[in-house]
């Protein structure tokens, strides 16, 4: 959008005697704000999806370990009480 600038000085006059007006362009301010907000929203969605995926992986590990017998867990170096930690951290010890 073009808007004439408001100056305290009198308008400049060219050599031919024509009065000239300064025009300032404010290009893309609304578009830039929209782009920034949209980018932030997309980043939020990506982070949310990554967190949901990570949570699903933790749940899958927990489910897999909790279905094992005590001797199978012992072979992995785990006890039943260590299953939540092992599922959360992805470690066996």
SULSUL-V348058 format. One record per residue. N is the residue number from 1. RES is the residue in one letter. NEAR is the number of other C-alpha atoms within 12 Angstrom. Layout:
# SULSUL-V348058
N:RES:NEAR
N:RES:NEAR
This chain:
# SULSUL-V348058
1:X:12
2:X:12
3:X:12
4:X:14
5:X:16
6:X:12
7:X:12
8:X:7
9:X:10
10:X:12
11:X:17
12:X:15
13:X:13
14:X:10
15:X:8
16:X:8
17:X:9
18:X:10
19:X:12
20:X:15
21:X:18
22:X:17
23:X:14
24:X:13
25:X:12
26:X:14
27:X:12
28:X:13
29:X:12
30:X:12
31:X:14
32:X:13
33:X:13
34:X:13
35:X:14
36:X:15
37:X:14
38:X:14
39:X:15
40:X:14
41:X:14
42:X:14
43:X:14
44:X:14
45:X:14
46:X:14
47:X:14
48:X:14
49:X:14
50:X:14
51:X:14
52:X:14
53:X:14
54:X:18
55:X:18
56:X:16
57:X:18
58:X:23
59:X:22
60:X:20
61:X:24
62:X:26
63:X:17
64:X:19
65:X:33
66:X:23
67:X:15
68:X:19
69:X:16
70:X:18
71:X:14
72:X:16
73:X:22
74:X:18
75:X:14
76:X:19
77:X:18
78:X:24
79:X:22
80:X:23
81:X:16
82:X:23
83:X:32
84:X:24
85:X:21
86:X:27
87:X:27
88:X:22
89:X:18
90:X:21
91:X:18
92:X:22
93:X:18
